[in-house]
Amino acid sequence: TFHSNIFPVWKEMKEPQFISKIVSYAIFSVCGCYLILGVFGYLSFGDKVNGNILTNYPNDDIAVSVGKIALMILIVFSYSVLAFPVKY
């Protein structure tokens, strides 16, 4: 939701000239997280990775069930975050 929320964040900042540093730190930290997750996903499953990583794990595992529920909650509550910039 970064690109749609940048304008409300910029409007609320006291010193908006620092926005380029904040954006750079955010992009590099997210790229680092994706790189780490991608490497561990590849090391776990090799070339047999499905498009949905949760389908690679067994359904009877409690951690996978918790992950699916967490993903569901994330999707349900992200709608308000995505709709927030519409009012500006």
Secondary structure, DSSP 8 states (H G I E B T S, - for coil): -HHHHHHHHHHH-SSGGGHHHHHHHHHHHHHHHHHHHHHHHHHHHTT---SSGGGGS-TT-HHHHHHHHHHHHHHHHHHHHHHGGGG-
